[in-house]
Amino acid sequence: MLRGNHTAKIDDKGRLKVPSQFRAYIEEQYGTRLFVTSLSGDYVRIYPLAVWEGIEARLASMPTTHPTRIKFLDTVNYYGQATELDGQGRVLIPPRLRETASINGEVDVLGVLSYLDVWNHERFATRIATNRLTDEDLAALAGAGI
């Protein structure tokens, strides 16, 4: 399971060195093939390719003309690229996504169960500060047994 937050750096060539705790789990469970994308352009999402292929299988069950399916695939493909961890545990972040997500230098890499999110630190700190858990959120989680 991917969990927690680790600081990492994007090098001059746009490669993220995946924190060793995350890298070991991903390689052990899924191998080195990845799909790098975003749902909004505000951050980077890194899926092990096997996880992404599961999402694609569920999308394939939707009608090809479903507007939400089309919008989702347009977005993830616009930002996305299939890639692989190199021998040093680095993954290339596509230039368009690096630019829109303001991903350069030091970044936050968050484990989100089966994928990673990579955020510009200031952008994520602002998100946390302005989008705090509410009583309604806690009630929804309690309703799910959490």
Secondary structure as GFF3:
##gff-version 3
##sequence-region A 1 146
A	DSSP	beta_strand	2	10	.	.	.	ID=ss1
A	DSSP	beta_strand	15	17	.	.	.	ID=ss2
A	DSSP	alpha_helix	20	30	.	.	.	ID=ss3
A	DSSP	beta_strand	33	37	.	.	.	ID=ss4
A	DSSP	beta_strand	44	48	.	.	.	ID=ss5
A	DSSP	alpha_helix	49	60	.	.	.	ID=ss6
A	DSSP	alpha_helix	67	79	.	.	.	ID=ss7
A	DSSP	beta_strand	81	84	.	.	.	ID=ss8
A	DSSP	beta_strand	90	92	.	.	.	ID=ss9
A	DSSP	alpha_helix	95	100	.	.	.	ID=ss10
A	DSSP	beta_strand	105	113	.	.	.	ID=ss11
A	DSSP	beta_strand	115	120	.	.	.	ID=ss12
A	DSSP	alpha_helix	121	130	.	.	.	ID=ss13
A	DSSP	alpha_helix	135	143	.	.	.	ID=ss14
###
